Amino acid sequence: MTAVADILKSKGEATVHTIGPDDSVFDALQRMADKRIGALLVMEGEAIVGIVTERDYARKIALKGRNSALTHVRDVMTTSVMFVEPTQSSQECMALMTGNRLRHLPVVKDDRLVGLISIGDLVKDIISEQKFVIEQLEHYITGQRG
């Protein structure tokens, strides 16, 4: 089982992209497009106050005919943000994400944001672990030393 801290290390980039609650949804969308990401953490100072996603835009702006330039992030963000700690396993995160239909989890250590993992990060890690196990089994079956 891989720890969240190891997943963050393998991603390389420790930057978590954020936005303020009083910024416009248009600005949030622009930032997501520029960074090629699907979500931004909404921060007030050092505190996580929400998360805004492309899905929030689709369901709460586009489908309701609202104007993204005139709507604040606070009006569409999800405020009950679940998070994990660096010591938690990829399996724990996957269970939390699938059980709650989440695509992103902030990583918090000592009440401080240290990263963000996505469902894609977890899938990549789990596939890597399974590939390693398969290779080890193949070596065992064929009698090769690996």
FENCORCOR-V133695 format. One line per field, one symbol per residue. ss: DSSP state (2 for helix, 1 for strand, 0 for the rest). psi: psi as a letter, one per 40 degrees, with the letter a starting at -180 (. if undefined). burial: I if it has 16 or more other C-alpha atoms within 10 Angstrom, else O. A space follows every 10 residues. Layout:
ss=???
psi=???
burial=???
This chain:
ss=0012222222 2000000110 0001222222 2222200011 1111001111 1112222222 2200000000 0122200100 0011000012 2222222222 0001111110 0111111122 2222222222 2222222222 220000
psi=hhiddddddd dchehhhiii deiidddddd ddddefieih ihihbehhea ihidddddde cdeefihdde hiddeeihdg hiiiideiid ddddddddde fieihihhhf fhheahiidd dddddddddd dddddddddd deeih.
burial=OIIIIOIIOO OOOOOOIIII IOIIIIIIIO IIOOOOOIII IIIOOOOIII IIIIOIIOOI IOOOOOOIOO IIIIOIIIOO IOIIIIOOII IOIIOIIOOO OOIIIIIIOO OOIIIIIIIO IIOOIIOOOO OOOOOOOOOO OOOOOO
